[in-house]
Amino acid sequence: MANRHLARSVVLQVLFERDASGGSMTFEEGVTRLTDYTKEFGARESDISFMTELLKTVIAKQKEIDTVIEKAAPEWPLEKIAAIDRNILRLGLCELLFADRTQVPAKVAINEAIELAKNFGSNSSSRFVNGVMGAVYIELGEPGKNDGSARKSGPGGQGVGKMPVEHLAGAVVFAKHESETYLAFVHDIFGHWTISKGKIREGETLEDGTKRAIKEELDLDITIKQELGVNEYTANDSEVKGGKKRKRVTYFLAESPFADIKLGSSGGLDDAQWFPLSQVGSLNFYDDTLKIIIPAINVLAQKVK
C-alpha cells in the first residue's frame, strides 16, 4: 500500500502542475512528467500503468468530478479551494467514483486522499478533504452506514429520531413495446443508473408526488401499480440544524406508454434511457437501489410468464 501511496503522490504532483498551467498540459505531457517523477521520487516502474490510468481518468472525468466537489462543498467555490486540496479531491473522488471497487475499496480511496492531504496540504486540509469525501460517500450508495452511531449521539447530541425528515418518492417505470418490456432509469454524475424520484411537496400524497416527479424528470405519464419499498438514510444538509437530515424515499412500480424520454433539469443527472428487461442486470446500480429494482423485475418477469 505504501508503494501505491507513493504512486498517487506522483500523480498528484502532475495534477497540481497541470492545474497551475490552467489545464493546458496535455495528457501526453502529463505521462512524460509521470515518468520523470517516478525516477525522481523512487516510485516503482511497475506502477507506471496504474499512475497513467489514474491520470487519464482524472483528466477525462474532471468536469464531472468538479461538479461533485461543488455539490459536496457548496460553501466553497472551486476556485477558492486551495490548489493542492482541489487536486487531492480530484484524485480521491476519481478513485471513489470510477475505480473498480474490488481493486480500490471506497474506504481505501478516502483514506488515501486524507493521507495525501496530511502530507501535502495545510493543517486544515485533511479535515476538509475528509468532509467532502465523506459527504460524497454517504450519498453514493452507502446509506445509513453511520446510523448506528447517530442513533446514540447524532450531531449536537441529536439522535436520528430527532433529525428533520425529507420525504421523496420515485418509481421503477416500465412500458410494453413490441412484446418486450422496457424499464426507464436515470444516470447520475456519480456514474450510476438509478431510479427517477423527487421531493414530495406539502399537501401532496406520495402517489401524486411520484406522478409529478416522473413527469418533470422524464416527461412520462405514469400509472402507479404497486408500492415496492422504502429506503431511508442519513444525508448531509448544511441548511438544517445539526447539518444532517433523514431522507425517506418511497418507491412504486409504475407503467407508462413507451414514449420518448426527455430528461428534465434535475441536478446531478446527465442521461435517461429505456432498457429492455433482459439488459437491466448488466447496469451499474447502487446497492440500496438494487433492493428496490430486483423486486420490480421479479414482478414484471411474472407478468411476462
C-alpha positions as MATLAB code, in Angstrom:
seq = 'MANRHLARSVVLQVLFERDASGGSMTFEEGVTRLTDYTKEFGARESDISFMTELLKTVIAKQKEIDTVIEKAAPEWPLEKIAAIDRNILRLGLCELLFADRTQVPAKVAINEAIELAKNFGSNSSSRFVNGVMGAVYIELGEPGKNDGSARKSGPGGQGVGKMPVEHLAGAVVFAKHESETYLAFVHDIFGHWTISKGKIREGETLEDGTKRAIKEELDLDITIKQELGVNEYTANDSEVKGGKKRKRVTYFLAESPFADIKLGSSGGLDDAQWFPLSQVGSLNFYDDTLKIIIPAINVLAQKVK';
ca = [
       0.000    0.000    0.000;
       2.933    2.304    0.755;
       4.125    1.924   -2.822;
       0.684    2.749   -4.201;
       0.547    5.769   -1.874;
       3.807    6.986   -3.418;
       2.347    6.356   -6.871;
      -0.672    8.506   -6.000;
       1.686   11.213   -4.747;
       3.367   11.251   -8.158;
       0.001   11.581   -9.925;
      -0.960   14.388   -7.532;
       2.227   16.285   -8.421;
       1.368   16.103  -12.117;
      -2.249   17.163  -11.478;
      -1.002   20.116   -9.423;
       1.305   21.213  -12.239;
      -1.463   20.778  -14.804;
      -3.788   22.894  -12.664;
      -1.121   25.588  -12.348;
      -0.847   25.660  -16.144;
      -4.564   26.388  -16.403;
      -5.201   22.917  -17.755;
      -3.019   23.445  -20.810;
      -0.824   20.416  -20.043;
      -1.834   17.598  -22.377;
      -2.248   14.014  -21.246;
       0.868   13.057  -23.217;
       2.875   15.767  -21.451;
       1.487   14.514  -18.162;
       2.675   10.984  -18.884;
       6.165   12.332  -19.558;
       6.104   14.109  -16.211;
       4.923   10.898  -14.546;
       7.951    9.084  -15.914;
      10.285   11.837  -14.719;
       8.800   11.897  -11.215;
       8.809    8.105  -10.988;
      12.586    8.223  -11.287;
      12.959   11.307   -9.067;
      10.786   10.041   -6.199;
      11.808    6.393   -6.434;
       8.353    5.086   -7.316;
       8.131    1.612   -8.802;
       8.250    1.421  -12.566;
       5.702   -1.390  -12.302;
       3.206    1.212  -11.033;
       3.509    3.420  -14.113;
       0.495    1.765  -15.753;
      -1.548    2.379  -12.577;
      -0.431    6.018  -12.474;
      -1.056    6.548  -16.169;
      -4.587    5.150  -15.989;
      -5.372    7.203  -12.879;
      -4.105   10.399  -14.510;
      -6.050    9.633  -17.688;
      -9.287    9.095  -15.768;
      -8.927   12.232  -13.650;
      -8.379   14.334  -16.776;
     -11.225   12.677  -18.682;
     -13.666   12.965  -15.771;
     -12.522   16.321  -14.367;
     -15.713   18.149  -15.340;
     -17.918   15.570  -13.613;
     -15.613   15.412  -10.584;
     -15.564   19.202  -10.213;
     -19.375   19.203  -10.295;
     -19.378   16.660   -7.466;
     -16.986   18.837   -5.426;
     -19.222   21.858   -5.923;
     -22.273   19.883   -4.765;
     -20.487   18.387   -1.755;
     -18.922   21.682   -0.642;
     -21.361   24.386   -1.842;
     -19.910   26.977    0.545;
     -16.523   26.628   -1.179;
     -16.412   27.773   -4.827;
     -13.973   25.561   -6.705;
     -11.568   28.397   -7.463;
     -11.441   29.313   -3.759;
     -10.304   25.857   -2.680;
      -6.530   25.647   -2.214;
      -4.972   24.206   -5.372;
      -3.410   21.252   -3.580;
      -6.702   20.392   -1.833;
      -8.614   20.767   -5.098;
      -6.375   18.263   -6.835;
      -6.314   15.838   -3.918;
     -10.103   15.818   -4.122;
      -9.992   15.257   -7.880;
      -7.694   12.291   -7.427;
      -9.558   10.866   -4.438;
     -13.012   11.292   -5.957;
     -11.800    9.774   -9.210;
     -10.965    6.577   -7.324;
     -14.103    6.732   -5.185;
     -16.426    7.247   -8.149;
     -14.783    5.479  -11.067;
     -12.278    2.900   -9.789;
     -13.005   -0.823   -9.609;
     -14.214   -1.290   -6.021;
     -12.575   -4.726   -5.894;
      -9.226   -3.052   -6.560;
      -9.769    0.204   -4.657;
     -12.437   -0.125   -1.941;
     -14.246    3.100   -1.060;
     -12.569    3.396    2.329;
      -9.140    2.997    0.729;
      -9.893    5.855   -1.694;
     -10.993    8.062    1.203;
      -8.091    7.183    3.498;
      -5.529    7.653    0.736;
      -6.916   11.111   -0.061;
      -6.778   12.071    3.628;
      -3.160   10.896    3.878;
      -2.232   12.946    0.797;
      -3.862   15.962    2.445;
      -1.858   15.395    5.632;
       1.383   15.068    3.672;
       0.966   17.901    1.175;
      -1.783   20.208    2.405;
      -2.205   22.723    5.206;
      -3.170   21.946    8.792;
      -6.856   22.026    7.871;
      -6.580   20.148    4.561;
      -7.158   16.659    5.919;
     -10.344   17.736    7.731;
     -11.640   19.463    4.613;
     -10.837   16.514    2.326;
     -12.336   14.094    4.838;
     -15.530   16.160    4.979;
     -16.000   16.325    1.216;
     -15.090   12.687    0.593;
     -17.326   11.580    3.443;
     -20.269   13.603    2.139;
     -19.955   12.008   -1.288;
     -19.524    8.547    0.237;
     -22.815    8.855    2.136;
     -24.659    9.982   -0.993;
     -23.032    7.314   -3.134;
     -24.920    4.277   -2.020;
     -23.706    3.578    1.463;
     -26.878    4.997    3.050;
     -27.308    4.555    6.748;
     -23.715    3.458    7.348;
     -23.471    5.985   10.197;
     -26.965    5.407   11.531;
     -25.842    3.211   14.407;
     -23.684    5.874   15.970;
     -26.070    8.637   15.029;
     -28.885    6.992   16.970;
     -26.768    7.209   20.095;
     -25.277   10.638   19.577;
     -26.192   12.431   16.417;
     -24.936   15.914   15.510;
     -25.079   18.118   18.572;
     -26.380   15.198   20.613;
     -29.351   14.854   18.309;
     -30.411   11.265   17.621;
     -31.617   10.034   14.259;
     -35.190   10.062   15.505;
     -34.987   13.829   16.020;
     -33.438   14.631   12.653;
     -35.519   16.524   10.103;
     -37.093   14.105    7.635;
     -37.331   14.846    3.917;
     -39.894   12.742    2.078;
     -39.238   11.708   -1.503;
     -40.896    9.262   -3.848;
     -39.966    7.633   -7.122;
     -40.886    4.833   -9.452;
     -39.422    1.973  -11.408;
     -41.177    2.860  -14.656;
     -41.918    0.138  -17.198;
     -43.547    0.086  -20.621;
     -44.581   -2.528  -23.158;
     -43.342   -2.231  -26.729;
     -43.490   -4.875  -29.467;
     -43.888   -7.743  -26.973;
     -40.865   -6.521  -24.989;
     -40.843   -4.962  -21.504;
     -38.687   -1.864  -21.034;
     -37.607   -0.038  -17.863;
     -36.687    3.640  -17.623;
     -33.734    4.728  -15.493;
     -31.764    7.945  -14.983;
     -27.971    8.220  -14.907;
     -26.261   10.415  -12.312;
     -22.958   12.261  -12.303;
     -21.529    9.621   -9.952;
     -21.633    7.111  -12.811;
     -24.613    5.021  -11.705;
     -28.009    4.252  -13.179;
     -30.738    4.843  -10.634;
     -34.471    5.292  -10.118;
     -36.180    8.539  -11.031;
     -37.548   10.295   -7.947;
     -38.356   13.686   -6.494;
     -39.295   15.532   -3.312;
     -42.853   15.370   -2.072;
     -44.414   18.799   -1.790;
     -46.532   19.911    1.127;
     -50.076   18.637    0.744;
     -49.189   16.029   -1.885;
     -49.826   12.329   -1.494;
     -46.917   10.021   -2.232;
     -48.662    8.781   -5.356;
     -49.413   12.264   -6.704;
     -45.908   13.432   -5.871;
     -44.443   10.461   -7.717;
     -46.518   11.129  -10.830;
     -45.434   14.779  -10.848;
     -41.755   13.937  -10.217;
     -41.627   11.408  -13.060;
     -43.348   13.852  -15.408;
     -40.857   16.591  -14.523;
     -37.796   14.363  -14.726;
     -38.663   12.036  -17.622;
     -41.671   13.676  -19.278;
     -43.602   10.423  -18.880;
     -47.190    9.993  -17.733;
     -47.376    7.055  -15.364;
     -49.972    4.829  -13.762;
     -48.904    3.516  -10.376;
     -49.312   -0.241   -9.972;
     -47.961   -1.044   -6.521;
     -45.536    0.030   -3.808;
     -42.110   -1.614   -3.947;
     -40.491   -0.474   -0.727;
     -38.830    2.320    1.210;
     -35.196    3.399    1.523;
     -34.226    5.593    4.440;
     -30.795    7.045    5.073;
     -28.877    9.948    6.578;
     -27.646   12.775    4.343;
     -25.728   15.988    4.861;
     -27.578   19.301    4.677;
     -25.818   22.479    5.744;
     -29.152   24.323    5.902;
     -30.637   22.270    8.753;
     -29.745   22.269   12.421;
     -27.027   19.729   13.109;
     -26.068   19.562    9.434;
     -27.825   16.240    8.777;
     -31.277   15.005    7.881;
     -33.022   11.743    7.125;
     -34.223   11.063    3.608;
     -37.166    8.698    3.339;
     -37.787    7.539   -0.225;
     -40.894    5.539   -1.103;
     -40.703    3.647   -4.402;
     -43.505    2.409   -6.632;
     -43.798    0.235   -9.705;
     -45.467    2.306  -12.428;
     -46.452    1.818  -16.051;
     -46.028    4.338  -18.841;
     -46.569    4.456  -22.584;
     -43.362    3.649  -24.471;
     -42.653    7.284  -25.339;
     -39.521    9.349  -25.869;
     -37.828   10.308  -22.626;
     -36.930   13.962  -22.191;
     -34.577   14.447  -19.239;
     -35.613   17.390  -17.084;
     -33.372   19.872  -15.323;
     -32.883   17.904  -12.116;
     -29.422   18.499  -10.713;
     -26.922   15.663  -10.721;
     -28.353   13.750  -13.701;
     -26.820   13.513  -17.157;
     -28.867   10.874  -19.000;
     -32.096    8.868  -19.043;
     -32.949    5.836  -21.183;
     -35.268    2.887  -21.710;
     -33.656   -0.541  -21.252;
     -35.064   -3.935  -22.244;
     -35.811   -6.012  -19.164;
     -33.205   -8.547  -20.266;
     -30.416   -5.923  -20.151;
     -31.173   -4.351  -16.787;
     -28.991   -6.824  -14.895;
     -25.855   -5.503  -16.626;
     -26.352   -1.900  -15.472;
     -24.335   -0.259  -12.701;
     -26.749    0.362   -9.809;
     -26.292    1.394   -6.191;
     -26.670   -1.469   -3.726;
     -29.644    0.133   -1.970;
     -31.333    0.816   -5.311;
     -30.984   -2.835   -6.297;
     -33.101   -3.762   -3.277;
     -35.962   -1.928   -4.994;
     -35.220   -2.882   -8.598;
     -34.939   -6.643   -8.038;
     -38.489   -6.984   -6.643;
     -39.740   -4.877   -9.559;
     -38.012   -7.180  -12.049;
     -39.473  -10.221  -10.311;
     -42.988   -8.776  -10.552;
     -42.539   -7.933  -14.237;
     -40.997  -11.319  -15.009;
     -44.047  -12.997  -13.552;
     -46.284  -10.831  -15.725;
     -44.285  -11.869  -18.802;
     -44.850  -15.547  -17.974;
];
